[in-house]
Amino acid sequence: MGPPNQPPQGWAPPPGGPRGKGLFGALFDTNFDHMVTAQMIKIIYRLALALITLFALVMAWYGVAFLEWNQALGIGTLLATPIVWMFQLLTVRMALEFLINQFKISEYLRIIKDKS
């Protein structure tokens, strides 16, 4: 802890760190110092959200169609649709969070290595 008039010293990312380059700059980084996957996670999550939602809408549409043929199957499909949507979204989110966690571990280890 420093003197009372100075702000506490904490960790600050190094200039030009892994997030300093754009997507195309990271693609041509031959040292693999800048990770592309970490920058694309938001895009991947939005795409997965759209596809999972589209699948849920199709599933609900089939549930409505099943109502004419077999009412129990139609109601079961309609009740299962939001549960399936949530399960798929949680599964994708957990997998992407795990991936981001691995990149953060790598980033923090690099900072520890650079300090010593």
Secondary structure as the mmCIF struct_conf table of DSSP 4:
data_model
#
loop_
_struct_conf.conf_type_id
_struct_conf.id
_struct_conf.beg_label_comp_id
_struct_conf.beg_label_asym_id
_struct_conf.beg_label_seq_id
_struct_conf.end_label_comp_id
_struct_conf.end_label_asym_id
_struct_conf.end_label_seq_id
TURN_TY1_P TURN_TY1_P1 PRO A 4 ASN A 5
BEND BEND1 GLN A 6 GLN A 6
HELX_LH_PP_P HELX_LH_PP_P1 PRO A 7 GLN A 9
HELX_LH_PP_P HELX_LH_PP_P2 PRO A 13 PRO A 14
TURN_TY1_P TURN_TY1_P2 PRO A 15 GLY A 16
TURN_TY1_P TURN_TY1_P3 PRO A 18 GLY A 20
BEND BEND2 LYS A 21 LYS A 21
HELX_RH_AL_P HELX_RH_AL_P1 LEU A 23 LEU A 27
TURN_TY1_P TURN_TY1_P4 PHE A 28 PHE A 28
TURN_TY1_P TURN_TY1_P5 THR A 30 ASN A 31
BEND BEND3 HIS A 34 HIS A 34
BEND BEND4 VAL A 36 VAL A 36
HELX_RH_AL_P HELX_RH_AL_P2 THR A 37 TRP A 69
HELX_RH_AL_P HELX_RH_AL_P3 GLN A 71 LYS A 115
#
